[in-house]
Amino acid sequence: MIAMIVFTVLAIVALGAIGNPRLPAAGRMALLVLAGCLFVFGVLVGSSVVIPADKSGLVTKHFGPDMPAGAIVAKQGEQGPQARILGPGWHFGFIPFLYEVDEVPMALIEHGKLGFITAKDGLPLGEGETYAKPWDSTAEMLDPENFLAKGGQRGPQTTVLTPGTYRYNPVLHHIQEIPVLLVQPGSVAVIKSNTGTIAKEVPAARMVNGVPLVPRGCRGIWDEALVPGAYYLNNQAHQATMVRTTQRVYTYQQQVARAGSKAKQANADWSVTVRSKDGFSFPVDVRVGCAVEAKDAPYLVALLGDPDRVYKDEQEDEELEVMEAKVILPAVRAIFRNVAETMNALEFINARSTVERVATDRMKAELAKLRVTCDGVFVGNIHLDASEAGRKLIATQTDREVAVNQQKLYEEQRKAEESRAQFVKAQEEAEQQRTLAQAVYQVQVKEQQAKARAAEAKGEADYQTITGDGRAKAYEAMVKTLGREQVATLEMLKLVAEGKIQITPQVMVSGGGTLDALAGTLLRQQAGK
C-alpha cells in the first residue's frame, strides 16, 4: 500500500516535469515513459501479496454485486469472502482498495485423530438426511471452488480427514479434531450409520423386530461388526456400540442388603429362589457362563440396543447390564423354578447334576434365540436350611440317613462275622486235611519201610543160606581131606586170631591138658550164646 502511494507520487512528479517548456521533446517523452513505468510498477507492487509456506490466503472483495440470499461465500465474484484461497508465494492484482487478503493457518490433524468437517455453505441437505453425501477425494472436498461448483452440501460432512496437513477456506469449512474409532481386543463395534444409501431389499433373516441389518455403507445397523483395530470412520455420522466378545459370567448368590435399598429385610436374599413340589421355598446359588460371537453382535444390538450398558434396575434395586437384566436373570429364574416345581426339596438337592444338565440345555435353547452362546449353568450352594421348615427337613433326612447307615453298618458287621467264621472253619478244615495228608504219607512211608526191611531180611536170609551152603560144602571137603579133628582145630584158631574167642583160661585145668581146657572154654561160650 505504501509502496503504491510512493510510486504514484513519483509518477505524478514526472508528469509535472513534462510541462517544463525548456525540456526537449525527447526529454518529455522519456519523462512520460518513466511516469507510466513508475505508476505500473507501483500498482503491481501495491497489489501484490506474499503467502508463507505454512499459511493460506483468504481473499475478501469490497466491491461487486451482492451474494445470493443465504450464501456466505462468493463463487462468481460477488463482494465478500471469496471461495478461492491463495497458496504460498507471490500473488498480484489485489488492489488494496478493492481486495483484502488475510493469512489463515492450515489444518493439522494429528496421529490418532481425524478431521470432522462442517460446511457453512452449499446446497441444503436432502429430506431425511443428517449428513452430506460422501466425497471420493478429500482434496476435491476441501477445494472451495470445486465444492461449491459440484454441489457440495452444507452441514456436517460424512467424509473425514486422516492425519496430515490441509489447506482450506475457514469461511466455508470448519474442521474439528475427533478421536479415531478404536476397537479394543475382546470386543467388536456394531455400527449404526446415519448416512449412506437406503437398502431397498433386506432378507427376512436380516430383520430384527422390524429393524433391518444392512450391508456396510448403507444407512442403518451394519450386519458386519468391526473387529479390533483402529478405524478412520466418522464417529459422528456412524455411531459405534461396543459389544464384549469375551467370556461372560453372571453369578447369583446370597448378598447382604445395601444401605438405603428398598429391601424390607435386614439380610436380603438376592439369589435365585425356587419352590419345590412339596412346598419348600429356598434360594439357590447359580453361575451362568455365556459369550457373544462377533458375527452375532449386530443382531443383539438391534434387539437390545447396547447390551453392555449398565443402568439402575428398579425392580432389582441395583445396577445391571441390559443383557443381564432383560435376558440372563429372567431366563435363569424361570428355568430353575420350572425345574424345582417337578421335584421334592430333598430330591432337588440330591439331583444337583441332573438339575445342572437340564438347566444348561434349557438355557442354551433360550439364549440361542438371541444368538448368544451358553457355555453352561452351574449350581452352587442350595440353601434349603435358610428357613426353619427346611432345617427340620434336613434334620429328618440326616436322621434317616444315619439310621440307614447304621443298619448298613450292622449288616456289614454281620457279614464280616460270617466271613470270619467261614474263614476259621476253612482254616480248621485245611489243618485237618494237612494232618490227614501227613498220616497218609506216613502210612505210605511205613509200608515202604516194611517192604524194604522184608526185602532186606530176605536178602540176608538168602545170603546166609548161600554162605552156609558154601561153608558146609567147604567143611565137608576139608573133613574128607584132613579129618574132623583137624578142621575143628583150624576153625578155632581162626576165631582166636580174629579175637572172637577168649583164650585166657577161665577153667582151672587139673589133668586133661590144654585141649580139654580150650574145649571147655568154647563150650562155655556157646552155652552163653
C-alpha positions as CSV (number, residue, x, y, z in Angstrom):
1,M,0.0,0.0,0.0
2,I,2.7,2.5,1.0
3,A,4.9,1.4,-2.0
4,M,2.0,2.0,-4.3
5,I,1.5,5.6,-2.9
6,V,5.2,6.4,-3.2
7,F,5.5,5.2,-6.8
8,T,2.2,7.0,-7.7
9,V,3.6,10.3,-6.3
10,L,6.8,9.8,-8.2
11,A,4.8,9.2,-11.4
12,I,2.9,12.5,-10.8
13,V,6.1,14.3,-10.2
14,A,7.4,13.0,-13.5
15,L,4.3,14.1,-15.3
16,G,4.6,17.5,-13.8
17,A,8.1,17.9,-15.1
18,I,6.9,17.2,-18.7
19,G,5.2,20.7,-18.8
20,N,8.6,22.5,-18.5
21,P,9.0,24.4,-21.8
22,R,12.7,24.2,-21.7
23,L,12.7,20.4,-22.0
24,P,13.3,19.0,-25.4
25,A,10.7,16.7,-27.0
26,A,12.8,13.7,-26.3
27,G,13.1,14.5,-22.7
28,R,9.3,15.0,-22.4
29,M,8.8,11.5,-24.0
30,A,11.3,10.0,-21.6
31,L,9.6,11.5,-18.5
32,L,6.2,10.3,-19.8
33,V,7.5,6.7,-20.2
34,L,9.1,6.9,-16.7
35,A,5.9,8.2,-15.2
36,G,4.0,5.3,-16.8
37,C,6.5,2.7,-15.6
38,L,6.5,4.1,-12.1
39,F,2.7,4.0,-11.9
40,V,2.5,0.5,-13.3
41,F,5.3,-0.7,-11.0
42,G,3.6,1.0,-8.1
43,V,0.3,-0.7,-8.9
44,L,2.0,-4.1,-9.2
45,V,3.9,-3.7,-6.0
46,G,1.0,-2.3,-4.1
47,S,-1.5,-5.0,-5.3
48,S,0.8,-7.9,-4.6
49,V,0.7,-10.3,-1.6
50,V,3.1,-12.9,-0.3
51,I,1.7,-16.0,1.3
52,P,4.1,-18.0,3.6
53,A,4.5,-21.8,3.1
54,D,2.5,-22.7,6.2
55,K,-0.3,-20.3,5.5
56,S,-3.2,-19.8,3.1
57,G,-4.6,-16.5,1.7
58,L,-8.3,-15.7,2.4
59,V,-9.5,-13.1,-0.1
60,T,-12.3,-10.6,0.7
61,K,-13.7,-8.4,-2.1
62,H,-15.0,-5.0,-1.2
63,F,-16.9,-4.1,-4.4
64,G,-19.2,-6.1,-6.6
65,P,-22.7,-7.5,-6.7
66,D,-24.4,-8.9,-3.6
67,M,-24.3,-12.7,-3.0
68,P,-27.5,-14.7,-3.2
69,A,-29.6,-14.9,-0.1
70,G,-28.2,-17.5,2.4
71,A,-24.8,-17.6,0.7
72,I,-21.7,-16.7,2.8
73,V,-19.0,-17.4,0.2
74,A,-18.8,-15.7,-3.2
75,K,-18.3,-18.1,-6.0
76,Q,-18.9,-15.7,-9.0
77,G,-17.0,-12.6,-8.0
78,E,-19.6,-11.1,-5.6
79,Q,-18.5,-8.9,-2.8
80,G,-17.5,-10.6,0.4
81,P,-15.3,-13.6,1.3
82,Q,-14.2,-15.4,-1.9
83,A,-14.3,-19.1,-2.4
84,R,-10.8,-19.2,-3.9
85,I,-7.9,-19.3,-1.4
86,L,-4.3,-18.3,-2.2
87,G,-1.4,-20.7,-1.8
88,P,2.2,-19.9,-0.8
89,G,4.1,-17.4,-2.9
90,W,3.6,-14.0,-4.7
91,H,0.1,-13.0,-5.9
92,F,-0.6,-9.8,-7.9
93,G,-3.7,-7.9,-8.7
94,F,-5.2,-7.5,-5.3
95,I,-5.5,-3.7,-5.2
96,P,-5.9,-2.8,-1.5
97,F,-8.9,-0.6,-2.1
98,L,-10.7,-3.4,-3.8
99,Y,-9.5,-6.5,-2.0
100,E,-8.3,-7.6,1.4
101,V,-6.1,-10.7,1.8
102,D,-5.7,-12.4,5.2
103,E,-3.3,-15.1,6.2
104,V,-5.0,-18.1,7.7
105,P,-3.4,-21.2,9.1
106,M,-3.6,-24.7,7.6
107,A,-5.5,-27.6,9.3
108,L,-3.2,-30.0,11.1
109,I,-4.7,-33.4,12.0
110,E,-2.5,-35.3,14.5
111,H,-1.9,-39.0,14.7
112,G,-4.7,-40.9,16.4
113,K,-7.2,-38.2,15.4
114,L,-9.3,-37.4,12.3
115,G,-10.8,-34.2,11.0
116,F,-14.6,-33.8,11.2
117,I,-15.7,-31.2,8.7
118,T,-18.8,-29.0,8.8
119,A,-19.6,-26.9,5.6
120,K,-21.1,-23.5,6.2
121,D,-22.3,-23.0,2.6
122,G,-23.5,-25.1,-0.2
123,L,-26.7,-26.9,-1.2
124,P,-29.1,-27.9,1.6
125,L,-29.3,-31.5,2.8
126,G,-32.0,-33.7,1.3
127,E,-35.1,-34.8,3.2
128,G,-34.2,-37.3,5.9
129,E,-30.5,-36.6,5.5
130,T,-28.5,-35.7,8.6
131,Y,-25.0,-35.8,6.9
132,A,-23.8,-34.7,3.5
133,K,-23.1,-37.2,0.8
134,P,-19.5,-38.7,0.9
135,W,-16.7,-37.5,-1.4
136,D,-14.4,-39.7,-3.3
137,S,-11.5,-37.3,-2.6
138,T,-10.8,-35.1,0.4
139,A,-8.8,-32.7,-2.0
140,E,-11.9,-32.1,-4.1
141,M,-14.0,-31.6,-0.9
142,L,-11.6,-29.0,0.5
143,D,-11.2,-27.1,-2.8
144,P,-13.8,-24.3,-2.1
145,E,-14.5,-23.6,-5.8
146,N,-14.8,-27.3,-6.6
147,F,-17.0,-27.9,-3.5
148,L,-19.5,-25.2,-4.5
149,A,-19.4,-26.0,-8.2
150,K,-20.0,-29.7,-7.8
151,G,-23.0,-29.4,-5.5
152,G,-21.4,-29.7,-2.1
153,Q,-23.9,-29.8,0.7
154,R,-23.8,-27.6,3.8
155,G,-23.8,-29.1,7.2
156,P,-21.8,-32.0,8.7
157,Q,-19.8,-34.0,6.2
158,T,-19.6,-37.7,6.0
159,T,-16.0,-37.7,4.6
160,V,-13.3,-37.1,7.2
161,L,-9.7,-36.1,7.1
162,T,-7.0,-38.6,8.1
163,P,-3.8,-37.4,9.9
164,G,-1.9,-34.7,7.9
165,T,-1.9,-31.0,6.9
166,Y,-4.6,-29.5,4.8
167,R,-5.3,-26.1,3.2
168,Y,-8.9,-25.0,3.4
169,N,-11.2,-22.0,3.4
170,P,-12.1,-21.4,7.0
171,V,-15.1,-19.3,5.9
172,L,-16.5,-22.3,4.0
173,H,-15.3,-25.2,6.1
174,H,-15.0,-25.7,9.9
175,I,-12.6,-28.6,10.9
176,Q,-12.7,-30.2,14.3
177,E,-10.4,-32.9,15.6
178,I,-12.1,-36.0,16.9
179,P,-10.5,-39.3,18.0
180,V,-10.3,-42.3,15.7
181,L,-12.6,-45.2,16.4
182,L,-10.6,-47.7,18.4
183,V,-12.0,-51.2,18.9
184,Q,-10.2,-52.9,21.8
185,P,-9.3,-56.6,21.9
186,G,-12.1,-58.7,23.3
187,S,-14.8,-56.6,21.8
188,V,-16.3,-55.6,18.4
189,A,-18.0,-52.4,17.2
190,V,-21.5,-52.5,15.8
191,I,-22.1,-49.5,13.6
192,K,-25.3,-47.6,13.2
193,S,-24.9,-45.4,10.2
194,N,-26.8,-42.2,9.9
195,T,-25.8,-41.6,6.3
196,G,-25.5,-43.6,3.1
197,T,-27.9,-45.2,0.7
198,I,-31.1,-46.9,1.9
199,A,-31.1,-50.6,1.5
200,K,-34.1,-51.5,-0.7
201,E,-34.4,-55.2,-0.2
202,V,-33.5,-56.8,3.1
203,P,-34.0,-60.6,3.6
204,A,-36.3,-61.7,6.4
205,A,-33.3,-63.3,8.2
206,R,-31.8,-59.8,8.4
207,M,-34.8,-58.3,10.1
208,V,-34.8,-58.0,13.9
209,N,-38.2,-56.9,15.3
210,G,-38.7,-54.8,12.2
211,V,-35.2,-53.3,12.2
212,P,-33.1,-54.3,9.2
213,L,-29.5,-55.3,9.3
214,V,-27.9,-53.6,6.2
215,P,-24.6,-54.0,4.3
216,R,-21.7,-51.7,5.1
217,G,-22.2,-48.3,3.5
218,C,-25.9,-48.3,3.8
219,R,-28.0,-46.4,6.3
220,G,-28.9,-48.3,9.4
221,I,-27.3,-51.0,11.5
222,W,-24.5,-52.7,9.6
223,D,-24.8,-56.5,9.5
224,E,-21.0,-56.9,9.9
225,A,-19.3,-55.8,13.1
226,L,-15.9,-54.1,13.1
227,V,-13.2,-56.4,14.7
228,P,-10.4,-55.0,17.0
229,G,-8.3,-52.2,15.4
230,A,-8.3,-48.5,14.6
231,Y,-10.8,-47.1,12.0
232,Y,-10.8,-43.6,10.4
233,L,-14.5,-43.6,10.5
234,N,-16.7,-40.6,11.1
235,N,-17.9,-41.5,14.5
236,Q,-20.3,-38.6,14.4
237,A,-22.1,-40.0,11.3
238,H,-21.5,-43.6,12.4
239,Q,-22.4,-44.4,16.0
240,A,-20.4,-47.3,17.3
241,T,-21.8,-49.7,20.0
242,M,-19.1,-51.8,21.6
243,V,-20.0,-55.4,22.4
244,R,-17.8,-57.7,24.5
245,T,-16.9,-61.0,22.9
246,T,-15.0,-62.4,25.9
247,Q,-16.4,-64.9,28.3
248,R,-19.3,-63.6,30.3
249,V,-20.0,-65.0,33.8
250,Y,-23.1,-64.0,35.7
251,T,-23.2,-65.1,39.4
252,Y,-26.3,-65.1,41.5
253,Q,-25.9,-65.8,45.2
254,Q,-26.9,-64.6,48.6
255,Q,-26.0,-61.0,49.3
256,V,-26.5,-58.6,52.2
257,A,-28.9,-55.8,51.5
258,R,-27.1,-52.5,50.9
259,A,-27.8,-49.4,53.0
260,G,-30.6,-47.3,51.6
261,S,-32.0,-50.1,49.4
262,K,-35.7,-50.9,49.2
263,A,-35.3,-54.4,50.6
264,K,-37.6,-55.0,53.5
265,Q,-35.4,-57.5,55.3
266,A,-32.1,-56.7,57.0
267,N,-30.4,-59.5,55.1
268,A,-32.0,-59.7,51.7
269,D,-31.6,-62.8,49.6
270,W,-30.8,-61.8,46.0
271,S,-30.1,-65.3,44.8
272,V,-32.5,-67.3,42.6
273,T,-35.3,-68.5,44.8
274,V,-37.3,-71.6,43.8
275,R,-40.3,-73.5,45.2
276,S,-40.3,-77.3,45.3
277,K,-43.2,-79.7,44.6
278,D,-43.6,-80.3,48.3
279,G,-43.9,-76.6,49.1
280,F,-40.5,-75.7,50.3
281,S,-39.0,-72.3,49.2
282,F,-35.3,-71.9,49.2
283,P,-32.6,-69.9,47.4
284,V,-30.0,-71.4,45.0
285,D,-26.7,-70.0,44.1
286,V,-26.2,-70.1,40.3
287,R,-23.5,-69.2,37.9
288,V,-24.1,-68.8,34.2
289,G,-21.4,-68.7,31.5
290,C,-22.1,-67.4,28.1
291,A,-20.5,-65.4,25.2
292,V,-21.4,-63.3,22.2
293,E,-19.7,-64.1,18.9
294,A,-18.6,-61.2,16.6
295,K,-20.9,-62.3,13.8
296,D,-24.0,-62.2,16.2
297,A,-23.2,-58.9,17.8
298,P,-25.3,-56.8,15.3
299,Y,-28.3,-59.0,15.9
300,L,-28.0,-58.4,19.6
301,V,-27.6,-54.7,19.3
302,A,-30.7,-54.5,17.0
303,L,-32.6,-56.4,19.7
304,L,-31.4,-54.8,22.9
305,G,-29.6,-51.7,21.9
306,D,-26.4,-51.5,23.9
307,P,-26.3,-54.9,25.7
308,D,-23.4,-53.9,27.9
309,R,-24.9,-50.6,29.1
310,V,-25.2,-50.5,32.8
311,Y,-28.3,-48.9,34.3
312,K,-30.2,-48.9,37.5
313,D,-32.8,-51.6,37.5
314,E,-35.6,-50.5,39.8
315,Q,-37.1,-54.0,40.3
316,E,-33.7,-55.5,41.4
317,D,-32.7,-52.2,43.1
318,E,-29.2,-52.5,41.7
319,E,-27.1,-51.6,38.7
320,L,-27.2,-54.3,36.0
321,E,-26.2,-54.7,32.4
322,V,-29.0,-54.5,29.9
323,M,-28.3,-58.1,28.7
324,E,-28.3,-59.4,32.2
325,A,-31.4,-57.5,33.4
326,K,-33.5,-58.3,30.3
327,V,-32.2,-61.7,29.3
328,I,-30.0,-63.7,31.6
329,L,-31.6,-63.1,35.0
330,P,-35.2,-63.7,33.9
331,A,-34.2,-66.8,32.0
332,V,-32.3,-68.3,35.0
333,R,-35.2,-67.7,37.4
334,A,-37.8,-69.1,35.1
335,I,-35.7,-72.2,34.2
336,F,-34.9,-73.1,37.8
337,R,-38.4,-72.5,39.1
338,N,-39.8,-74.8,36.4
339,V,-37.3,-77.5,37.3
340,A,-37.9,-77.2,41.0
341,E,-41.6,-77.5,40.8
342,T,-41.2,-81.0,39.4
343,M,-39.1,-82.3,42.3
344,N,-39.3,-82.5,46.1
345,A,-36.9,-80.4,48.0
346,L,-34.6,-83.3,49.0
347,E,-34.9,-84.7,45.5
348,F,-33.7,-81.3,44.2
349,I,-30.7,-81.3,46.5
350,N,-29.8,-84.9,45.7
351,A,-30.2,-84.4,41.9
352,R,-27.7,-81.5,41.6
353,S,-26.0,-82.9,38.4
354,T,-29.4,-83.6,36.8
355,V,-30.6,-80.0,37.6
356,E,-27.4,-78.6,36.1
357,R,-27.8,-80.6,32.9
358,V,-31.5,-79.7,32.5
359,A,-30.8,-76.0,33.2
360,T,-27.9,-75.9,30.8
361,D,-29.9,-77.5,28.0
362,R,-32.8,-75.1,28.5
363,M,-30.6,-72.0,28.9
364,K,-28.8,-72.9,25.6
365,A,-32.1,-73.1,23.8
366,E,-33.3,-69.8,25.3
367,L,-30.1,-67.9,24.5
368,A,-29.9,-69.4,21.1
369,K,-32.9,-67.3,20.2
370,L,-30.8,-64.2,20.9
371,R,-27.8,-65.8,19.1
372,V,-25.9,-65.9,22.4
373,T,-23.7,-69.0,23.1
374,C,-24.3,-70.6,26.5
375,D,-21.2,-72.4,28.0
376,G,-23.1,-73.9,30.9
377,V,-25.2,-73.3,34.0
378,F,-23.6,-74.3,37.3
379,V,-25.4,-74.8,40.7
380,G,-23.6,-73.6,43.8
381,N,-25.0,-73.8,47.3
382,I,-28.6,-74.9,47.7
383,H,-29.8,-73.0,50.8
384,L,-32.6,-75.3,51.9
385,D,-31.6,-74.6,55.5
386,A,-32.4,-70.9,55.1
387,S,-35.9,-71.5,56.7
388,E,-36.9,-73.3,59.8
389,A,-39.0,-75.8,57.9
390,G,-36.1,-76.5,55.6
391,R,-33.8,-77.1,58.6
392,K,-36.2,-79.6,60.1
393,L,-36.5,-81.4,56.8
394,I,-32.7,-81.6,56.5
395,A,-32.5,-82.9,60.1
396,T,-35.1,-85.6,59.4
397,Q,-33.2,-86.5,56.3
398,T,-30.0,-86.6,58.3
399,D,-31.5,-88.9,61.0
400,R,-32.9,-91.2,58.3
401,E,-29.5,-91.3,56.7
402,V,-27.8,-92.0,60.0
403,A,-30.3,-94.9,60.7
404,V,-29.8,-96.3,57.2
405,N,-26.1,-96.1,57.6
406,Q,-26.2,-97.8,61.0
407,Q,-28.3,-100.5,59.5
408,K,-25.8,-100.9,56.7
409,L,-23.1,-100.9,59.3
410,Y,-24.8,-103.7,61.3
411,E,-25.3,-105.7,58.1
412,E,-21.7,-105.3,57.1
413,Q,-20.6,-106.4,60.6
414,R,-22.8,-109.5,60.4
415,K,-21.4,-110.3,57.0
416,A,-17.9,-109.8,58.4
417,E,-18.6,-112.2,61.3
418,E,-20.0,-114.8,58.9
419,S,-17.0,-114.4,56.7
420,R,-14.7,-114.7,59.7
421,A,-16.5,-117.9,60.8
422,Q,-16.2,-119.3,57.4
423,F,-12.5,-118.4,57.4
424,V,-11.9,-120.1,60.7
425,K,-13.8,-123.2,59.5
426,A,-11.8,-123.2,56.3
427,Q,-8.6,-122.9,58.4
428,E,-9.6,-125.9,60.6
429,E,-10.5,-128.0,57.6
430,A,-7.2,-127.1,56.0
431,E,-5.4,-128.1,59.1
432,Q,-7.2,-131.4,59.3
433,Q,-6.5,-132.0,55.6
434,R,-2.9,-131.3,56.3
435,T,-2.9,-133.8,59.2
436,L,-4.7,-136.4,57.2
437,A,-2.3,-135.9,54.4
438,Q,0.7,-136.4,56.7
439,A,-0.9,-139.6,58.2
440,V,-1.5,-141.0,54.7
441,Y,2.1,-140.1,53.8
442,Q,3.4,-141.7,57.0
443,V,1.4,-144.9,56.3
444,Q,2.9,-145.0,52.8
445,V,6.4,-144.4,54.3
446,K,5.9,-147.2,56.8
447,E,4.6,-149.6,54.1
448,Q,7.6,-148.8,52.0
449,Q,9.9,-149.2,55.0
450,A,8.3,-152.6,55.9
451,K,8.8,-153.7,52.3
452,A,12.4,-152.5,52.5
453,R,13.0,-154.4,55.7
454,A,11.3,-157.5,54.3
455,A,13.4,-157.3,51.2
456,E,16.5,-156.7,53.3
457,A,15.7,-159.8,55.6
458,K,15.0,-161.9,52.6
459,G,18.3,-160.9,51.1
460,E,20.1,-161.6,54.4
461,A,18.4,-165.0,54.7
462,D,19.4,-165.8,51.1
463,Y,22.9,-164.6,51.8
464,Q,23.1,-166.7,55.0
465,T,21.7,-169.7,53.2
466,I,24.1,-169.4,50.3
467,T,27.0,-168.7,52.7
468,G,26.1,-171.6,54.9
469,D,25.8,-173.9,52.0
470,G,29.2,-172.8,50.8
471,R,30.8,-173.3,54.2
472,A,29.1,-176.6,54.6
473,K,30.5,-177.8,51.4
474,A,33.9,-176.4,52.3
475,Y,33.8,-178.2,55.7
476,E,32.8,-181.4,54.1
477,A,35.7,-181.2,51.7
478,M,38.1,-180.3,54.4
479,V,36.8,-183.1,56.7
480,K,37.3,-185.6,53.9
481,T,40.8,-184.3,53.4
482,L,42.1,-183.5,57.0
483,G,39.7,-185.2,59.2
484,R,37.1,-183.8,61.6
485,E,39.5,-183.0,64.5
486,Q,42.0,-181.1,62.4
487,V,39.2,-179.0,60.8
488,A,37.8,-178.1,64.2
489,T,41.2,-177.1,65.4
490,L,41.8,-174.8,62.4
491,E,38.4,-173.1,62.8
492,M,39.1,-172.4,66.5
493,L,42.5,-171.0,65.7
494,K,40.9,-168.7,63.1
495,L,38.4,-167.5,65.7
496,V,41.1,-166.8,68.2
497,A,43.1,-164.8,65.6
498,E,40.0,-162.7,64.9
499,G,39.6,-162.1,68.6
500,K,36.2,-163.7,68.7
501,I,37.3,-166.3,71.3
502,Q,38.9,-165.6,74.6
503,I,41.9,-167.8,75.1
504,T,42.6,-166.8,78.7
505,P,41.6,-169.8,80.6
506,Q,38.6,-169.3,82.9
507,V,38.6,-173.0,83.8
508,M,41.1,-174.5,86.1
509,V,42.9,-177.2,84.3
510,S,43.5,-180.0,86.5
511,G,44.6,-183.0,84.4
512,G,43.1,-183.1,81.0
513,G,45.6,-180.9,79.3
514,T,45.3,-177.8,77.2
515,L,42.9,-179.2,74.7
516,D,40.4,-180.0,77.3
517,A,40.7,-176.6,78.9
518,L,40.1,-174.9,75.4
519,A,37.2,-177.2,74.7
520,G,35.7,-176.3,78.0
521,T,36.0,-172.6,77.3
522,L,34.4,-172.9,73.8
523,L,31.5,-174.9,75.3
524,R,31.0,-172.2,78.0
525,Q,30.8,-169.5,75.3
526,Q,28.4,-171.4,73.2
527,A,26.3,-172.0,76.3
528,G,26.3,-168.3,77.0
529,K,25.1,-167.6,73.5
